[in-house]
Structure formats: C-alpha cells, structure tokens
C-alpha cells in the first residue's frame, strides 16, 4: 500500500513544473486523503487509486483550474531566473578557482626555478 501511494504521488508530482509551498500543501492533503482511503478499503493496484482519485493529469488540471495562473506563472519565471543566477554564479566561481589555481601553479614554478639551494661541504684536515 505504501509503495502504491508513493508511486501515485510521484506520478502526480511529475505534472507540477515547480513545487512551491501551495503545491506541497495540496500534495500533503492528497496524501492524507489517500491514507484515509487505504485504511477504509484495501488497495491492491494503482488502478484502484486511479479510479477513486483520478489520473495524475486530472489532479494537476483540477489544481491549476483552482489557482490564479498569473501568480503561478510569476513563480515559474522567478524559479527560472533563480536557477539561471545560480548557474552563472557557479560558472563564475569555477572560472575564478581555475584562474587562481593556474596563477598559484605559475608562482610555484617561478619560486622553484629561483630558489637558492644550499650545499654543505665539509673540509676535514
């Protein structure tokens, strides 16, 4: 039963482009409803859940029809720009670390070439 519930919720999650707080709340309510349903009746296959709760696409369509689409689109755009910003930051950090590593290696090579080596010679009488 638990595996069927997890599989069903995973399929439902795949229809949501972002998982914000309202979506998590909706999925939590759905999970509680599925738990209550499974306690009342025995569920042997995922088709039983499809019959009583609907297909995952139907659940997501119902959710999207009940929310303000403009706010949802704004959250998607914010998420998109946030991901781009993080990717650009990581790329800049990678370039900075690479430049620093190359500079450190070049400084090490210069130091190695210019270092003074001492030799001890012992004079014995």
Backbone atoms as SQL, in Angstrom:
CREATE TABLE atoms (id INTEGER PRIMARY KEY, chain TEXT, resi INTEGER, resn TEXT, atom TEXT, x REAL, y REAL, z REAL);
INSERT INTO atoms VALUES
  (1, 'A', 1, 'UNK', 'N', 0.824, -1.187, 0.000),
  (2, 'A', 1, 'UNK', 'CA', 0.000, 0.000, 0.000),
  (3, 'A', 1, 'UNK', 'C', 0.865, 1.246, 0.000),
  (4, 'A', 2, 'UNK', 'N', 1.886, 1.261, 0.818),
  (5, 'A', 2, 'UNK', 'CA', 2.746, 2.436, 0.913),
  (6, 'A', 2, 'UNK', 'C', 3.476, 2.690, -0.404),
  (7, 'A', 3, 'UNK', 'N', 3.908, 1.608, -1.042),
  (8, 'A', 3, 'UNK', 'CA', 4.602, 1.762, -2.324),
  (9, 'A', 3, 'UNK', 'C', 3.652, 2.275, -3.401),
  (10, 'A', 4, 'UNK', 'N', 2.413, 1.811, -3.371),
  (11, 'A', 4, 'UNK', 'CA', 1.428, 2.296, -4.343),
  (12, 'A', 4, 'UNK', 'C', 1.154, 3.781, -4.132),
  (13, 'A', 5, 'UNK', 'N', 1.033, 4.168, -2.866),
  (14, 'A', 5, 'UNK', 'CA', 0.790, 5.579, -2.553),
  (15, 'A', 5, 'UNK', 'C', 1.968, 6.433, -3.010),
  (16, 'A', 6, 'UNK', 'N', 3.178, 5.987, -2.714),
  (17, 'A', 6, 'UNK', 'CA', 4.365, 6.742, -3.120),
  (18, 'A', 6, 'UNK', 'C', 4.459, 6.841, -4.636),
  (19, 'A', 7, 'UNK', 'N', 4.162, 5.754, -5.311),
  (20, 'A', 7, 'UNK', 'CA', 4.204, 5.764, -6.774),
  (21, 'A', 7, 'UNK', 'C', 3.165, 6.728, -7.340),
  (22, 'A', 8, 'UNK', 'N', 1.966, 6.690, -6.772),
  (23, 'A', 8, 'UNK', 'CA', 0.892, 7.570, -7.232),
  (24, 'A', 8, 'UNK', 'C', 1.263, 9.038, -7.001),
  (25, 'A', 9, 'UNK', 'N', 1.776, 9.356, -5.818),
  (26, 'A', 9, 'UNK', 'CA', 2.163, 10.738, -5.526),
  (27, 'A', 9, 'UNK', 'C', 3.335, 11.191, -6.395),
  (28, 'A', 10, 'UNK', 'N', 4.239, 10.272, -6.685),
  (29, 'A', 10, 'UNK', 'CA', 5.358, 10.608, -7.571),
  (30, 'A', 10, 'UNK', 'C', 4.852, 10.952, -8.969),
  (31, 'A', 11, 'UNK', 'N', 3.877, 10.198, -9.436),
  (32, 'A', 11, 'UNK', 'CA', 3.289, 10.489, -10.747),
  (33, 'A', 11, 'UNK', 'C', 2.572, 11.835, -10.739),
  (34, 'A', 12, 'UNK', 'N', 1.893, 12.149, -9.637),
  (35, 'A', 12, 'UNK', 'CA', 1.203, 13.437, -9.533),
  (36, 'A', 12, 'UNK', 'C', 2.225, 14.571, -9.508),
  (37, 'A', 13, 'UNK', 'N', 3.314, 14.401, -8.751),
  (38, 'A', 13, 'UNK', 'CA', 4.353, 15.436, -8.665),
  (39, 'A', 13, 'UNK', 'C', 4.969, 15.738, -10.015),
  (40, 'A', 14, 'UNK', 'N', 5.040, 14.741, -10.870),
  (41, 'A', 14, 'UNK', 'CA', 5.680, 14.946, -12.172),
  (42, 'A', 14, 'UNK', 'C', 4.898, 15.910, -13.058),
  (43, 'A', 15, 'UNK', 'N', 3.646, 16.184, -12.734),
  (44, 'A', 15, 'UNK', 'CA', 2.833, 17.105, -13.528),
  (45, 'A', 15, 'UNK', 'C', 2.940, 18.553, -13.044),
  (46, 'A', 16, 'UNK', 'N', 3.653, 18.782, -11.947),
  (47, 'A', 16, 'UNK', 'CA', 3.828, 20.138, -11.435),
  (48, 'A', 16, 'UNK', 'C', 5.200, 20.663, -11.865),
  (49, 'A', 17, 'UNK', 'N', 5.250, 21.810, -12.562),
  (50, 'A', 17, 'UNK', 'CA', 6.541, 22.328, -13.016),
  (51, 'A', 17, 'UNK', 'C', 7.425, 22.831, -11.874),
  (52, 'A', 18, 'UNK', 'N', 6.826, 23.355, -10.818),
  (53, 'A', 18, 'UNK', 'CA', 7.582, 23.763, -9.635),
  (54, 'A', 18, 'UNK', 'C', 6.850, 23.255, -8.408),
  (55, 'A', 19, 'UNK', 'N', 7.596, 23.068, -7.330),
  (56, 'A', 19, 'UNK', 'CA', 6.991, 22.590, -6.089),
  (57, 'A', 19, 'UNK', 'C', 7.146, 23.660, -5.014),
  (58, 'A', 20, 'UNK', 'N', 6.242, 24.609, -5.026),
  (59, 'A', 20, 'UNK', 'CA', 6.224, 25.651, -4.014),
  (60, 'A', 20, 'UNK', 'C', 5.420, 25.207, -2.804),
  (61, 'A', 21, 'UNK', 'N', 5.242, 26.137, -1.893),
  (62, 'A', 21, 'UNK', 'CA', 4.504, 25.835, -0.672),
  (63, 'A', 21, 'UNK', 'C', 3.055, 25.423, -0.947),
  (64, 'A', 22, 'UNK', 'N', 2.329, 26.129, -1.836),
  (65, 'A', 22, 'UNK', 'CA', 0.939, 25.702, -2.095),
  (66, 'A', 22, 'UNK', 'C', 0.849, 24.305, -2.709),
  (67, 'A', 23, 'UNK', 'N', 1.795, 23.979, -3.578),
  (68, 'A', 23, 'UNK', 'CA', 1.780, 22.646, -4.204),
  (69, 'A', 23, 'UNK', 'C', 2.083, 21.567, -3.173),
  (70, 'A', 24, 'UNK', 'N', 3.034, 21.847, -2.276),
  (71, 'A', 24, 'UNK', 'CA', 3.339, 20.868, -1.228),
  (72, 'A', 24, 'UNK', 'C', 2.140, 20.668, -0.302),
  (73, 'A', 25, 'UNK', 'N', 1.431, 21.776, 0.009),
  (74, 'A', 25, 'UNK', 'CA', 0.236, 21.672, 0.839),
  (75, 'A', 25, 'UNK', 'C', -0.825, 20.811, 0.156),
  (76, 'A', 26, 'UNK', 'N', -1.009, 21.047, -1.137),
  (77, 'A', 26, 'UNK', 'CA', -2.002, 20.282, -1.899),
  (78, 'A', 26, 'UNK', 'C', -1.632, 18.796, -1.910),
  (79, 'A', 27, 'UNK', 'N', -0.365, 18.497, -2.129),
  (80, 'A', 27, 'UNK', 'CA', 0.066, 17.096, -2.149),
  (81, 'A', 27, 'UNK', 'C', -0.026, 16.460, -0.762),
  (82, 'A', 28, 'UNK', 'N', 0.196, 17.251, 0.286),
  (83, 'A', 28, 'UNK', 'CA', 0.066, 16.711, 1.636),
  (84, 'A', 28, 'UNK', 'C', -1.387, 16.336, 1.922),
  (85, 'A', 29, 'UNK', 'N', -2.323, 17.211, 1.511),
  (86, 'A', 29, 'UNK', 'CA', -3.748, 16.894, 1.680),
  (87, 'A', 29, 'UNK', 'C', -4.118, 15.645, 0.896),
  (88, 'A', 30, 'UNK', 'N', -3.619, 15.566, -0.325),
  (89, 'A', 30, 'UNK', 'CA', -3.892, 14.398, -1.159),
  (90, 'A', 30, 'UNK', 'C', -3.331, 13.139, -0.513),
  (91, 'A', 31, 'UNK', 'N', -2.142, 13.238, 0.050),
  (92, 'A', 31, 'UNK', 'CA', -1.524, 12.096, 0.719),
  (93, 'A', 31, 'UNK', 'C', -2.357, 11.648, 1.918),
  (94, 'A', 32, 'UNK', 'N', -2.858, 12.607, 2.683),
  (95, 'A', 32, 'UNK', 'CA', -3.708, 12.260, 3.827),
  (96, 'A', 32, 'UNK', 'C', -5.001, 11.601, 3.367),
  (97, 'A', 33, 'UNK', 'N', -5.583, 12.102, 2.276),
  (98, 'A', 33, 'UNK', 'CA', -6.808, 11.501, 1.747),
  (99, 'A', 33, 'UNK', 'C', -6.546, 10.076, 1.270),
  (100, 'A', 34, 'UNK', 'N', -5.402, 9.865, 0.647),
  (101, 'A', 34, 'UNK', 'CA', -5.057, 8.517, 0.180),
  (102, 'A', 34, 'UNK', 'C', -4.851, 7.593, 1.372),
  (103, 'A', 35, 'UNK', 'N', -4.189, 8.093, 2.428),
  (104, 'A', 35, 'UNK', 'CA', -4.009, 7.282, 3.636),
  (105, 'A', 35, 'UNK', 'C', -5.351, 6.879, 4.228),
  (106, 'A', 36, 'UNK', 'N', -6.260, 7.839, 4.348),
  (107, 'A', 36, 'UNK', 'CA', -7.590, 7.529, 4.890),
  (108, 'A', 36, 'UNK', 'C', -8.319, 6.522, 4.011),
  (109, 'A', 37, 'UNK', 'N', -8.210, 6.699, 2.707),
  (110, 'A', 37, 'UNK', 'CA', -8.867, 5.784, 1.773),
  (111, 'A', 37, 'UNK', 'C', -8.293, 4.375, 1.914),
  (112, 'A', 38, 'UNK', 'N', -6.974, 4.290, 2.041),
  (113, 'A', 38, 'UNK', 'CA', -6.338, 2.972, 2.145),
  (114, 'A', 38, 'UNK', 'C', -6.679, 2.285, 3.464),
  (115, 'A', 39, 'UNK', 'N', -6.935, 3.079, 4.510),
  (116, 'A', 39, 'UNK', 'CA', -7.334, 2.472, 5.778),
  (117, 'A', 39, 'UNK', 'C', -8.757, 1.923, 5.704),
  (118, 'A', 40, 'UNK', 'N', -9.617, 2.597, 4.953),
  (119, 'A', 40, 'UNK', 'CA', -11.003, 2.152, 4.824),
  (120, 'A', 40, 'UNK', 'C', -11.139, 0.960, 3.889),
  (121, 'A', 41, 'UNK', 'N', -10.446, 1.002, 2.771),
  (122, 'A', 41, 'UNK', 'CA', -10.547, -0.059, 1.770),
  (123, 'A', 41, 'UNK', 'C', -9.167, -0.611, 1.481),
  (124, 'A', 42, 'UNK', 'N', -9.156, -1.837, 1.034),
  (125, 'A', 42, 'UNK', 'CA', -7.880, -2.432, 0.650),
  (126, 'A', 42, 'UNK', 'C', -7.574, -2.055, -0.788),
  (127, 'A', 43, 'UNK', 'N', -6.360, -1.606, -0.998),
  (128, 'A', 43, 'UNK', 'CA', -5.927, -1.196, -2.330),
  (129, 'A', 43, 'UNK', 'C', -4.876, -2.200, -2.789),
  (130, 'A', 44, 'UNK', 'N', -5.149, -2.822, -3.934),
  (131, 'A', 44, 'UNK', 'CA', -4.231, -3.837, -4.438),
  (132, 'A', 44, 'UNK', 'C', -3.438, -3.375, -5.649),
  (133, 'A', 45, 'UNK', 'N', -3.949, -2.370, -6.333),
  (134, 'A', 45, 'UNK', 'CA', -3.231, -1.903, -7.524),
  (135, 'A', 45, 'UNK', 'C', -3.377, -0.397, -7.661),
  (136, 'A', 46, 'UNK', 'N', -2.542, 0.154, -8.482),
  (137, 'A', 46, 'UNK', 'CA', -2.561, 1.592, -8.731),
  (138, 'A', 46, 'UNK', 'C', -3.841, 1.996, -9.457),
  (139, 'A', 47, 'UNK', 'N', -4.435, 1.051, -10.173),
  (140, 'A', 47, 'UNK', 'CA', -5.688, 1.343, -10.885),
  (141, 'A', 47, 'UNK', 'C', -6.824, 1.672, -9.920),
  (142, 'A', 48, 'UNK', 'N', -6.798, 1.072, -8.726),
  (143, 'A', 48, 'UNK', 'CA', -7.807, 1.413, -7.717),
  (144, 'A', 48, 'UNK', 'C', -7.705, 2.888, -7.333),
  (145, 'A', 49, 'UNK', 'N', -6.477, 3.365, -7.189),
  (146, 'A', 49, 'UNK', 'CA', -6.284, 4.786, -6.871),
  (147, 'A', 49, 'UNK', 'C', -6.694, 5.666, -8.043),
  (148, 'A', 50, 'UNK', 'N', -6.410, 5.199, -9.264),
  (149, 'A', 50, 'UNK', 'CA', -6.813, 5.967, -10.449),
  (150, 'A', 50, 'UNK', 'C', -8.334, 6.102, -10.518),
  (151, 'A', 51, 'UNK', 'N', -9.033, 5.032, -10.165),
  (152, 'A', 51, 'UNK', 'CA', -10.496, 5.065, -10.245),
  (153, 'A', 51, 'UNK', 'C', -11.103, 6.004, -9.205),
  (154, 'A', 52, 'UNK', 'N', -10.548, 6.008, -8.005),
  (155, 'A', 52, 'UNK', 'CA', -11.159, 6.803, -6.935),
  (156, 'A', 52, 'UNK', 'C', -10.657, 8.246, -6.879),
  (157, 'A', 53, 'UNK', 'N', -9.397, 8.467, -7.203),
  (158, 'A', 53, 'UNK', 'CA', -8.844, 9.824, -7.115),
  (159, 'A', 53, 'UNK', 'C', -8.643, 10.468, -8.480),
  (160, 'A', 54, 'UNK', 'N', -8.605, 9.674, -9.508),
  (161, 'A', 54, 'UNK', 'CA', -8.387, 10.199, -10.853),
  (162, 'A', 54, 'UNK', 'C', -6.942, 10.022, -11.283),
  (163, 'A', 55, 'UNK', 'N', -6.723, 10.194, -12.540),
  (164, 'A', 55, 'UNK', 'CA', -5.367, 10.115, -13.081),
  (165, 'A', 55, 'UNK', 'C', -4.556, 11.315, -12.591),
  (166, 'A', 56, 'UNK', 'N', -3.238, 11.175, -12.517),
  (167, 'A', 56, 'UNK', 'CA', -2.411, 12.305, -12.067),
  (168, 'A', 56, 'UNK', 'C', -2.601, 13.566, -12.908),
  (169, 'A', 57, 'UNK', 'N', -2.806, 13.402, -14.200),
  (170, 'A', 57, 'UNK', 'CA', -3.030, 14.581, -15.047),
  (171, 'A', 57, 'UNK', 'C', -4.333, 15.281, -14.679),
  (172, 'A', 58, 'UNK', 'N', -5.347, 14.517, -14.304),
  (173, 'A', 58, 'UNK', 'CA', -6.622, 15.109, -13.894),
  (174, 'A', 58, 'UNK', 'C', -6.468, 15.889, -12.591),
  (175, 'A', 59, 'UNK', 'N', -5.677, 15.351, -11.670),
  (176, 'A', 59, 'UNK', 'CA', -5.459, 16.031, -10.390),
  (177, 'A', 59, 'UNK', 'C', -4.727, 17.348, -10.611),
  (178, 'A', 60, 'UNK', 'N', -3.698, 17.324, -11.450),
  (179, 'A', 60, 'UNK', 'CA', -2.960, 18.566, -11.705),
  (180, 'A', 60, 'UNK', 'C', -3.830, 19.573, -12.447),
  (181, 'A', 61, 'UNK', 'N', -4.646, 19.111, -13.389),
  (182, 'A', 61, 'UNK', 'CA', -5.551, 20.025, -14.099),
  (183, 'A', 61, 'UNK', 'C', -6.560, 20.660, -13.148),
  (184, 'A', 62, 'UNK', 'N', -7.072, 19.877, -12.218),
  (185, 'A', 62, 'UNK', 'CA', -8.006, 20.411, -11.229),
  (186, 'A', 62, 'UNK', 'C', -7.323, 21.453, -10.355),
  (187, 'A', 63, 'UNK', 'N', -6.099, 21.161, -9.943),
  (188, 'A', 63, 'UNK', 'CA', -5.351, 22.114, -9.112),
  (189, 'A', 63, 'UNK', 'C', -5.117, 23.420, -9.866),
  (190, 'A', 64, 'UNK', 'N', -4.683, 23.315, -11.123),
  (191, 'A', 64, 'UNK', 'CA', -4.394, 24.521, -11.900),
  (192, 'A', 64, 'UNK', 'C', -5.656, 25.314, -12.224),
  (193, 'A', 65, 'UNK', 'N', -6.781, 24.652, -12.315),
  (194, 'A', 65, 'UNK', 'CA', -8.019, 25.385, -12.585),
  (195, 'A', 65, 'UNK', 'C', -8.511, 26.136, -11.352),
  (196, 'A', 66, 'UNK', 'N', -8.042, 25.753, -10.169),
  (197, 'A', 66, 'UNK', 'CA', -8.487, 26.391, -8.932),
  (198, 'A', 66, 'UNK', 'C', -7.550, 27.483, -8.423),
  (199, 'A', 67, 'UNK', 'N', -6.405, 27.679, -9.066),
  (200, 'A', 67, 'UNK', 'CA', -5.466, 28.696, -8.592),
  (201, 'A', 67, 'UNK', 'C', -5.397, 29.841, -9.585),
  (202, 'A', 68, 'UNK', 'N', -4.757, 30.929, -9.148),
  (203, 'A', 68, 'UNK', 'CA', -4.539, 32.077, -10.020),
  (204, 'A', 68, 'UNK', 'C', -3.324, 31.779, -10.899),
  (205, 'A', 69, 'UNK', 'N', -3.550, 31.663, -12.177),
  (206, 'A', 69, 'UNK', 'CA', -2.492, 31.273, -13.113),
  (207, 'A', 69, 'UNK', 'C', -1.404, 32.343, -13.200),
  (208, 'A', 70, 'UNK', 'N', -1.778, 33.621, -13.090),
  (209, 'A', 70, 'UNK', 'CA', -0.778, 34.687, -13.192),
  (210, 'A', 70, 'UNK', 'C', 0.269, 34.587, -12.090),
  (211, 'A', 71, 'UNK', 'N', -0.169, 34.312, -10.860),
  (212, 'A', 71, 'UNK', 'CA', 0.783, 34.130, -9.761),
  (213, 'A', 71, 'UNK', 'C', 1.659, 32.910, -9.996),
  (214, 'A', 72, 'UNK', 'N', 1.056, 31.862, -10.514),
  (215, 'A', 72, 'UNK', 'CA', 1.810, 30.640, -10.771),
  (216, 'A', 72, 'UNK', 'C', 2.870, 30.867, -11.849),
  (217, 'A', 73, 'UNK', 'N', 2.507, 31.595, -12.895),
  (218, 'A', 73, 'UNK', 'CA', 3.462, 31.898, -13.968),
  (219, 'A', 73, 'UNK', 'C', 4.596, 32.764, -13.428),
  (220, 'A', 74, 'UNK', 'N', 4.281, 33.712, -12.549),
  (221, 'A', 74, 'UNK', 'CA', 5.323, 34.552, -11.948),
  (222, 'A', 74, 'UNK', 'C', 6.293, 33.709, -11.127),
  (223, 'A', 75, 'UNK', 'N', 5.750, 32.737, -10.388),
  (224, 'A', 75, 'UNK', 'CA', 6.625, 31.866, -9.593),
  (225, 'A', 75, 'UNK', 'C', 7.500, 30.998, -10.487),
  (226, 'A', 76, 'UNK', 'N', 6.964, 30.549, -11.610),
  (227, 'A', 76, 'UNK', 'CA', 7.760, 29.759, -12.550),
  (228, 'A', 76, 'UNK', 'C', 8.884, 30.618, -13.122),
  (229, 'A', 77, 'UNK', 'N', 8.565, 31.859, -13.496),
  (230, 'A', 77, 'UNK', 'CA', 9.586, 32.747, -14.046),
  (231, 'A', 77, 'UNK', 'C', 10.650, 33.070, -13.003),
  (232, 'A', 78, 'UNK', 'N', 10.229, 33.308, -11.765),
  (233, 'A', 78, 'UNK', 'CA', 11.186, 33.565, -10.694),
  (234, 'A', 78, 'UNK', 'C', 12.102, 32.364, -10.502),
  (235, 'A', 79, 'UNK', 'N', 11.528, 31.190, -10.521),
  (236, 'A', 79, 'UNK', 'CA', 12.310, 29.964, -10.379),
  (237, 'A', 79, 'UNK', 'C', 13.308, 29.821, -11.522),
  (238, 'A', 80, 'UNK', 'N', 12.860, 30.143, -12.726),
  (239, 'A', 80, 'UNK', 'CA', 13.736, 30.055, -13.894),
  (240, 'A', 80, 'UNK', 'C', 14.914, 31.013, -13.757),
  (241, 'A', 81, 'UNK', 'N', 14.648, 32.266, -13.358),
  (242, 'A', 81, 'UNK', 'CA', 15.722, 33.249, -13.211),
  (243, 'A', 81, 'UNK', 'C', 16.639, 32.908, -12.046),
  (244, 'A', 82, 'UNK', 'N', 16.085, 32.351, -10.990),
  (245, 'A', 82, 'UNK', 'CA', 16.897, 31.936, -9.856),
  (246, 'A', 82, 'UNK', 'C', 17.857, 30.819, -10.259),
  (247, 'A', 83, 'UNK', 'N', 17.367, 29.855, -11.017),
  (248, 'A', 83, 'UNK', 'CA', 18.229, 28.767, -11.488),
  (249, 'A', 83, 'UNK', 'C', 19.321, 29.300, -12.401),
  (250, 'A', 84, 'UNK', 'N', 18.970, 30.232, -13.277),
  (251, 'A', 84, 'UNK', 'CA', 19.977, 30.834, -14.154),
  (252, 'A', 84, 'UNK', 'C', 21.022, 31.591, -13.348),
  (253, 'A', 85, 'UNK', 'N', 20.578, 32.326, -12.338),
  (254, 'A', 85, 'UNK', 'CA', 21.506, 33.077, -11.492),
  (255, 'A', 85, 'UNK', 'C', 22.470, 32.164, -10.763),
  (256, 'A', 86, 'UNK', 'N', 21.959, 31.077, -10.234),
  (257, 'A', 86, 'UNK', 'CA', 22.822, 30.118, -9.536),
  (258, 'A', 86, 'UNK', 'C', 23.812, 29.491, -10.508),
  (259, 'A', 87, 'UNK', 'N', 23.351, 29.156, -11.707),
  (260, 'A', 87, 'UNK', 'CA', 24.246, 28.566, -12.708),
  (261, 'A', 87, 'UNK', 'C', 25.347, 29.552, -13.095),
  (262, 'A', 88, 'UNK', 'N', 24.998, 30.819, -13.283),
  (263, 'A', 88, 'UNK', 'CA', 26.002, 31.830, -13.635),
  (264, 'A', 88, 'UNK', 'C', 26.986, 32.020, -12.486),
  (265, 'A', 89, 'UNK', 'N', 26.481, 32.062, -11.249),
  (266, 'A', 89, 'UNK', 'CA', 27.360, 32.199, -10.089),
  (267, 'A', 89, 'UNK', 'C', 28.338, 31.033, -10.004),
  (268, 'A', 90, 'UNK', 'N', 27.851, 29.818, -10.199),
  (269, 'A', 90, 'UNK', 'CA', 28.728, 28.646, -10.146),
  (270, 'A', 90, 'UNK', 'C', 29.759, 28.668, -11.267),
  (271, 'A', 91, 'UNK', 'N', 29.361, 29.119, -12.443),
  (272, 'A', 91, 'UNK', 'CA', 30.291, 29.220, -13.560),
  (273, 'A', 91, 'UNK', 'C', 31.385, 30.245, -13.262),
  (274, 'A', 92, 'UNK', 'N', 31.002, 31.393, -12.715),
  (275, 'A', 92, 'UNK', 'CA', 31.992, 32.416, -12.357),
  (276, 'A', 92, 'UNK', 'C', 32.921, 31.898, -11.264),
  (277, 'A', 93, 'UNK', 'N', 32.374, 31.193, -10.282),
  (278, 'A', 93, 'UNK', 'CA', 33.199, 30.626, -9.214),
  (279, 'A', 93, 'UNK', 'C', 34.173, 29.597, -9.771),
  (280, 'A', 94, 'UNK', 'N', 33.727, 28.776, -10.710),
  (281, 'A', 94, 'UNK', 'CA', 34.603, 27.785, -11.328),
  (282, 'A', 94, 'UNK', 'C', 35.730, 28.461, -12.099),
  (283, 'A', 95, 'UNK', 'N', 35.405, 29.498, -12.841),
  (284, 'A', 95, 'UNK', 'CA', 36.429, 30.229, -13.592),
  (285, 'A', 95, 'UNK', 'C', 37.419, 30.877, -12.630),
  (286, 'A', 96, 'UNK', 'N', 36.928, 31.471, -11.540),
  (287, 'A', 96, 'UNK', 'CA', 37.810, 32.116, -10.567),
  (288, 'A', 96, 'UNK', 'C', 38.749, 31.106, -9.917),
  (289, 'A', 97, 'UNK', 'N', 38.235, 29.953, -9.556),
  (290, 'A', 97, 'UNK', 'CA', 39.081, 28.923, -8.942),
  (291, 'A', 97, 'UNK', 'C', 40.119, 28.423, -9.942),
  (292, 'A', 98, 'UNK', 'N', 39.723, 28.268, -11.194),
  (293, 'A', 98, 'UNK', 'CA', 40.664, 27.825, -12.225),
  (294, 'A', 98, 'UNK', 'C', 41.775, 28.849, -12.419),
  (295, 'A', 99, 'UNK', 'N', 41.424, 30.123, -12.517),
  (296, 'A', 99, 'UNK', 'CA', 42.434, 31.179, -12.687),
  (297, 'A', 99, 'UNK', 'C', 43.350, 31.226, -11.477),
  (298, 'A', 100, 'UNK', 'N', 42.800, 31.129, -10.278),
  (299, 'A', 100, 'UNK', 'CA', 43.616, 31.140, -9.068),
  (300, 'A', 100, 'UNK', 'C', 44.563, 29.940, -9.038),
  (301, 'A', 101, 'UNK', 'N', 44.084, 28.782, -9.435),
  (302, 'A', 101, 'UNK', 'CA', 44.930, 27.583, -9.450),
  (303, 'A', 101, 'UNK', 'C', 46.066, 27.732, -10.448),
  (304, 'A', 102, 'UNK', 'N', 45.772, 28.244, -11.632),
  (305, 'A', 102, 'UNK', 'CA', 46.813, 28.438, -12.643),
  (306, 'A', 102, 'UNK', 'C', 47.833, 29.452, -12.150),
  (307, 'A', 103, 'UNK', 'N', 47.374, 30.543, -11.553),
  (308, 'A', 103, 'UNK', 'CA', 48.279, 31.566, -11.032),
  (309, 'A', 103, 'UNK', 'C', 49.154, 30.998, -9.919),
  (310, 'A', 104, 'UNK', 'N', 48.577, 30.221, -9.030),
  (311, 'A', 104, 'UNK', 'CA', 49.350, 29.614, -7.943),
  (312, 'A', 104, 'UNK', 'C', 50.386, 28.644, -8.487),
  (313, 'A', 105, 'UNK', 'N', 50.019, 27.873, -9.494),
  (314, 'A', 105, 'UNK', 'CA', 50.961, 26.929, -10.084),
  (315, 'A', 105, 'UNK', 'C', 52.110, 27.670, -10.761),
  (316, 'A', 106, 'UNK', 'N', 51.806, 28.741, -11.485),
  (317, 'A', 106, 'UNK', 'CA', 52.866, 29.531, -12.132),
  (318, 'A', 106, 'UNK', 'C', 53.790, 30.148, -11.089),
  (319, 'A', 107, 'UNK', 'N', 53.250, 30.655, -10.002),
  (320, 'A', 107, 'UNK', 'CA', 54.070, 31.225, -8.933),
  (321, 'A', 107, 'UNK', 'C', 54.943, 30.148, -8.297),
  (322, 'A', 108, 'UNK', 'N', 54.411, 28.958, -8.137),
  (323, 'A', 108, 'UNK', 'CA', 55.182, 27.846, -7.590),
  (324, 'A', 108, 'UNK', 'C', 56.351, 27.501, -8.502),
  (325, 'A', 109, 'UNK', 'N', 56.103, 27.462, -9.814),
  (326, 'A', 109, 'UNK', 'CA', 57.174, 27.137, -10.765),
  (327, 'A', 109, 'UNK', 'C', 58.265, 28.210, -10.748),
  (328, 'A', 110, 'UNK', 'N', 57.871, 29.488, -10.689),
  (329, 'A', 110, 'UNK', 'CA', 58.852, 30.578, -10.624),
  (330, 'A', 110, 'UNK', 'C', 59.657, 30.462, -9.339),
  (331, 'A', 111, 'UNK', 'N', 59.012, 30.219, -8.242),
  (332, 'A', 111, 'UNK', 'CA', 59.709, 30.064, -6.969),
  (333, 'A', 111, 'UNK', 'C', 60.657, 28.877, -7.014),
  (334, 'A', 112, 'UNK', 'N', 60.243, 27.805, -7.648),
  (335, 'A', 112, 'UNK', 'CA', 61.072, 26.610, -7.746),
  (336, 'A', 112, 'UNK', 'C', 62.327, 26.882, -8.571),
  (337, 'A', 113, 'UNK', 'N', 62.192, 27.638, -9.660),
  (338, 'A', 113, 'UNK', 'CA', 63.346, 27.963, -10.501),
  (339, 'A', 113, 'UNK', 'C', 64.312, 28.912, -9.806),
  (340, 'A', 114, 'UNK', 'N', 63.783, 29.852, -9.038),
  (341, 'A', 114, 'UNK', 'CA', 64.630, 30.885, -8.456),
  (342, 'A', 114, 'UNK', 'C', 65.071, 30.585, -7.037),
  (343, 'A', 115, 'UNK', 'N', 64.708, 29.467, -6.519),
  (344, 'A', 115, 'UNK', 'CA', 65.090, 29.173, -5.144),
  (345, 'A', 115, 'UNK', 'C', 66.580, 28.862, -5.074),
  (346, 'A', 116, 'UNK', 'N', 67.151, 29.195, -3.950),
  (347, 'A', 116, 'UNK', 'CA', 68.580, 29.003, -3.745),
  (348, 'A', 116, 'UNK', 'C', 68.748, 27.694, -2.998),
  (349, 'A', 117, 'UNK', 'N', 69.588, 26.884, -3.575),
  (350, 'A', 117, 'UNK', 'CA', 69.879, 25.610, -2.938),
  (351, 'A', 117, 'UNK', 'C', 71.207, 25.730, -2.214),
  (352, 'A', 118, 'UNK', 'N', 71.243, 25.240, -1.049),
  (353, 'A', 118, 'UNK', 'CA', 72.464, 25.284, -0.254),
  (354, 'A', 118, 'UNK', 'C', 73.120, 23.914, -0.286),
  (355, 'A', 119, 'UNK', 'N', 74.433, 23.966, -0.431),
  (356, 'A', 119, 'UNK', 'CA', 75.196, 22.723, -0.347),
  (357, 'A', 119, 'UNK', 'C', 76.166, 22.845, 0.809),
  (358, 'A', 120, 'UNK', 'N', 76.265, 21.818, 1.530),
  (359, 'A', 120, 'UNK', 'CA', 77.225, 21.806, 2.624),
  (360, 'A', 120, 'UNK', 'C', 78.432, 21.006, 2.190),
  (361, 'A', 121, 'UNK', 'N', 79.540, 21.638, 2.306),
  (362, 'A', 121, 'UNK', 'CA', 80.790, 20.907, 2.033),
  (363, 'A', 121, 'UNK', 'C', 81.593, 20.895, 3.315),
  (364, 'A', 122, 'UNK', 'N', 82.074, 19.773, 3.634),
  (365, 'A', 122, 'UNK', 'CA', 82.843, 19.609, 4.853),
  (366, 'A', 122, 'UNK', 'C', 84.310, 19.475, 4.496),
  (367, 'A', 123, 'UNK', 'N', 85.084, 20.305, 5.111),
  (368, 'A', 123, 'UNK', 'CA', 86.532, 20.231, 4.892),
  (369, 'A', 123, 'UNK', 'C', 87.129, 19.579, 6.132),
  (370, 'A', 124, 'UNK', 'N', 87.792, 18.519, 5.897),
  (371, 'A', 124, 'UNK', 'CA', 88.427, 17.821, 7.015),
  (372, 'A', 124, 'UNK', 'C', 89.933, 17.886, 6.843),
  (373, 'A', 125, 'UNK', 'N', 90.630, 18.078, 7.916),
  (374, 'A', 125, 'UNK', 'CA', 92.094, 18.159, 7.873),
  (375, 'A', 125, 'UNK', 'C', 92.728, 16.842, 8.041);
